[in-house]
Amino acid sequence: MTSLRLAAALLVGLSLAACDEQEQGRAEPGAGVGGKADDAQGAELDPEIQREHLEAVGACEGAARRDREHTSVLRYVERTEIEQDRIQCISAANDGVRSALAATLQITAPELADDVGDAFDAWRSEHTKFCDTLLDAHEHATEKSISAVEAGCVAEAELRLAEAVEVFADLGGGRAAPPHAEARHDVCYELYTLALEEGGVGPDASSEIPEAAADAQLQARIDAEELLADCVEEELLEAIPELSARVLQSYPGRTQGQVERTFGDAFEKGSAGVSQVCIVLGYASAEGGPLAAQQCRVAAAMWQHELIGYVVPELAPDESAQPEDEGAPSDGE
């Protein structure tokens, strides 16, 4: 499995799409996305599906980056349009792999094969609401220029959906690795490690019945990942007092209790919304299932932290603490 974050993998798409961008200007939404399952049942997928997804998302990011470089931050209307185009572009690229995900799910979890579209919609809906709530904590919350930040936050959420697809779903090629929770959430990771040890997961684990041991260790990993996801989500709630204080600076007529409840609801609904995508993506590979679904929840919570940092940079995760090989699987495999 490729140990890369999507941000690094996008360089492939950026370089391969460079010539087309120079000739055509902005990338067209979903440009280059296509492909289908190699066989009728979808048991094997053409690696081109993943390559095209990466290239398409990379082209979207490259076009947006180039346009931002040539557009002053003072021109917030144009900056808003750039981010809106970015949303449409990445969304189309992500939607372009829905049939491939459904083909895999027909084999791994047929009951989920028709849920891909609804899951993507839930991710988008909840993250749009999440971004909208965060905007009130921005230093320019009451200014018209906030529209560019709003669109940018939604675009960042769509980019995280693309990353979730590349990390957890089988698109026919080597997958990227999830963000590692240890550096950013060391307390949660310690609890996770203890849970694994208590569950008998490790080189010293043994059983007179290997099948039973394997099942028990798998369940222990699932439980530990669920604990880790819950803990990271709870740690995100620690940002609520600071976020609320910033909101009150812009909207002094509100009460702290009201603002904190609003953020609490947004965090809770956001977590519930991503669970639907994580279930679908978690089962969208031959070796996936409930373990991958919980690992997706961990990654989604960490990406929500990044969205908080996008809107309020002072609350961004400390990237300097990330290990060089960030993508090590969180279950130690």
N, C-alpha and C positions, 0 to 999 in steps of 0.2 A: 504494500500500500504506500502510495506516495506521501511523504511527510512534508506537505506544503500547505500553507494557508492560501486561501483564494487570492488574497492581495498579491502574493508572489506569482501564483499561476496566471493571473491576469496579464502579466507581462507578455506572455505568449500571444494572447489576443491583441494586445496593444501593438506589438511589433508586426504581426501578420496583417492587421487592419490598417496600418499606417498609410500604405499606398492608396487604398480605396478612400480613406478620409481626405487625403490631399486632393483627390480628383473630385469627390462628391460633397465635401463639406461635412456637415453633421451626419452622424450615423443614423441610418433609418432604424426605427424601432424593430428589434428582433432580427436585424439583418444577419443572414447566415445560419439561422437556426433551422434545423430540419432533421432528417434521418428517421429511421424506424427500427423496430426490432428485427433482427436477422431472420428469425423464424416466426411462424404463425402464432406460436404460443408465447413468444416474448421471453423464452428461456435464456437466449443470448442476445446481447445488445451490441450494436455497431459502435466501436469506440469513437467514431466520428461524431456521434451525438454529443458526447462530452466535449470533444474538441470544439465543435461548433458553438456549444453553449459558452465555453470560456472565451472564444473569439468574439462572440456577440456582446457579452457583458464587457469584455475588454474594450471593444470599439465604443460602447456607450460611455464608459469611463474616460476614455481617451478624448472623445469629442467634447464632453463636458469640461474636462480639465483645460483643453485648449481654449474653449470659449470663455472660461473664467479668467484665464490668463490675459485675455484681450478685452475684458469688460471690467470697468472700475466697480468697486464695491458700492460706490455712491449711486450707481445706476441700478437700483434695486429691482426695477421692473424687468429689465433685461436679465438680471441675475436670477430672478424668480422664474422666468421663461426657460433659462438654461436648466434649472433643476427640475422643472416640470417635464421638459423634453427627456431628461435623464430618467425620471420615473417611468415614463411611457416606454422608453427604450429598454430598460432593464426588465420591466414587467413583461414585455413581449418576449424577451429572451427566456425568461423563466417559464412563461406559458408555453414556449416552444418545446419544452421537455415533458410536459404533462402526460402526453400519450406514452412516452417511454416509461415513465414512472408507473402508469396504469398497467402497462404490459408486464412489468416486473411483479407488481402486486397481484396480478391475475395468477401468478405462480406461488408467491410467498404468502399472500393474505387476500384471497379473492373478495372477501367481504369489504375490503377497503379500496378496491380498484376504482370505484366510482366516486370516491371521496376527495380526490386530489384537488379538483377545482374549488370545492367548498373549503378545503383546508387552506389553500392559498388565499382565498377571499377572507377567511378569518384572520390570517396573519396580517393582511393588508389593513383590514378594518380596525383591528385592535391597535396596531402600531400607529395608524393615523391618529387615533384618539389619544394614544400615549404621547405622541409628538405634540398634539394640540395642547395637552395639559402642561407639558414641559415648557411650552413657549411663554407662559405667564411668568416663568422664573428668569427669562432672558432679560438682560439689562436694557434692551430696547423693545420690551414687550408691547408698549403702547404706541410705537412708531410704525409707520407704513412699511418701512424696510424689513419688518419682521416676516413679511411674506416670503422672502428669499430663504430665511432660516427654516420656516415651516416646510417649504417644498424640499429643501435640502435634507431635513430630518426624515421625511417620508422616503426620499430617494435612498438615504443611508439604510433605512429599514428594508427596502426592496433589495439592496445590495447584500444585506445579511441573509435574506431568503435565498439568494443565489448561492451564497456561501454554504448555507445549510444543505442545499441540494447537492453541492459538490462534496460535502463532507460525509453525508449520511446515506445518500441514495446511490444505487448502482446505475450508472449511465454507460457502462461498457468499458470504462478505462479505470486507471488507478485513481483512488479518491484522495482528496485533501484530508488533513487531520484537523481535529477540533482544537480550539484554544485550550491551553492548559490552565486549570484552575489554581494550581498550587501557588504560583507567584502572586496572583491578584487576591486570592482568598485563602490565605494560609491556614487560618483557624478552621474553616470549613473542610479544607483538604486533610487536616489532621484528624478530624472526626470521621471523614471518609476512610482514611487509612486504618483507623482503629476498628471501624465497622467491618472492613475486609478481613482484618486479623481475627476478629471475634467470629466471623463467618467461616473461618478455616480456609481462606483463600491465600495461597502462597506456596512456595516450593516445599514446605514441610507438611502440607496437608495430605492426609492419607485416609483410606477407608478400605475395609475388607470387601466392599461392593463398589467397584469403580464407577458403575453407572449412577449409583446413588450419590457418590461423592461429586461427580460431575454436575448432577442436577442441583445439589446443595450449594456448590460453589457458584454456579450460574445465578441462583436465586440470591446468594449473598452479594454478588456483584450488582445485581439489579437493585437490591435494597440499599446498598451503599451509594450507588449513583443517585437514587431517589433522595437519599439523605443529603447528598452533596447539592443537588439541585434545589431542594427546599432551603438549605442553609444559605446558598448564594442569593436566592430570592429574598430571604429575610435580611441579609446584609444590605441589599439595595435599599431596603426601607429606611436604613440609617441616614440616607440622603434627604429624607422628607423634611426634617426641621430646617436644614439649610435652604432647600428649595422653597419652603413656605416663607422663610424670612425674606427671600428675594422677591417673592410674589407680593408680599405686603409692602415692600418698598415702592412698587409700581401701582399697587391697588390698596391704598391705606384704608379704604372703606370696608374691606373684608376682615373677617376675624381669623385668628390663627387656627382655631378649631375647624372652621369651615374649610380652609385651605388644606390643612393636613388630611382631613377626611377625603377631599377631592383627590389628592395624590394617592392616598391609600387605596381608594377604589380603582384608580387608573392602574396602579401596580398590580392589583389583584386580577383585574379583568385582562390586563396584558398577559399575565402568566397563564391564565386560563385559555386565552386565545391562541397562544403559541403551542399549547399542548396538542391541539388538533393536527397541526402541521407535523409536530414531532412524532406523533403516532404513525402518520402516513409515511414520513420519510424513514422512520425507524424500521419499518417493515419492508421498505423498498429496496432490499438487498437480500441475497441468499443467506447471509450470515447475520442478518438483522433480527429485529424483534423487540421485546420489551427492554432489553439492555440498551440497545441503540436509541430507543425512544427516550429513556431517561438521560442518556448522554447528550441527546439533542436538547433536552430541557436545561441542562447545565450550560451548554453553549449559548442557548437563547437568552438565558439570564445574564450571561457575561456580555452578550451583544447589546442587551438593554442598557447595561452600564455604559457602553460606548455611545449609545444614543443620548443618554443623559449628558455625557461629556461633550457631545457635538453641540448641544444647545447651551450648556453651561460648562465651558472649558475647565473652570476651576474644580469641577467634580469628576473630571475624566479619570479613567483608570491610569495607574502609573505604568506606562509602557516600558520604562527603564528597568522595571522589575521582571520583565518577561525573559525567560531563558531563550538562548539563541535558537534552539530547536523547539519552538513553542508548541509545535503540533503533536507532541507525544501523547498517545492515547491515554485517557484519564483512568482507564482500568488497569494500566500497567502492562498491557499486552503489546 
